[in-house]
Amino acid sequence: MLGCFKDKVGEVLLPGDIFSFELPDSESKPEKLICGPGLRRNGDEVLVCKSGILRHKETNLYWIDSQQRRYVPAKGDSVIGIVTAKSGDVFKVDVGGSEQASLSYLAFEGATKRNRPNVQVGDLVYSQFIIANKDMEPELVCIDSCGRANGMGVFGAGGLLFKVSLGLVRRLLAPQSEIVKDLEKTFPFEMVIGMNGRIWVRAKNTQQTLIIANLLESCENMAAQQRKTLFRRVAENTHVEGLHSFAPVMMSRGILQLSTCSLSEGRPEAP
């Protein structure tokens, strides 16, 4: 039943491609198909609605791996937003979607009516969608199901925010990401990754921060060997005190920190 789909794994599909599945004549149970991003189920047909490479995972999960930059909010996504306005008890946050999301002042750890969070217009917030559908206004929170911040909240003092494709974001957030491993060999830095294609980085000084941002942007269209060669040259040509003494890496919910050196001194200003 899924033979025609499995044969297309790794190939480029275009919007409008249709795959039909006929039920087997035997009494055996039909195989279950799970459609991910870029695919849409319509009866016994699967329609392709995005251009990209067909990917497959166990349990018959299929999706289209595309390089789109337009972000469509989805429930559960952790994103980087920019506070644009205060409206009563709600903050308006730009997440790069078709409309702004709302963030209640009570959606922060320890926030009460008397103890309001210190959030100003222009601040960066790392938050998660709890409501995201086409019929309702998107809603964000900065706490998990247990009421803990778990790395979410206001951040971004002295760093650099830039935008990449959603495909690169998924590669960076993948377990045991090769790009992140290669990037660790340059110099210490902090990085926050949002599923909406926004990345925030901060290194010891402005020069290193810009180098990290340029290296990440260059990974868009580079092969693995080209990337390793470029990163190795940067590490060899950058003479920084304590460059090769790395501490363990901690990555949680899109937040990556390398605690090789203290970042309390020489924090770069936003260019």
Beta strands, then each sheet from edge to edge (+ up, - down):
strand 1: 12-13
strand 2: 18-20
strand 3: 34-35
strand 4: 39-42
strand 5: 45-48
strand 6: 52-57
strand 7: 61-65
strand 8: 78-87
strand 9: 90-94
strand 10: 101-104
strand 11: 124-133
strand 12: 136-141
strand 13: 153-155
strand 14: 160-163
strand 15: 189-193
strand 16: 198-203
strand 17: 249-252
strand 18: 255-258
sheet 1: 1+ 6- 7+ 3+
sheet 2: 2+ 5- 4+
sheet 3: 13+ 11- 8+ 9- 10+ 12+
sheet 4: 14+ 16- 15+ 18- 17+
end
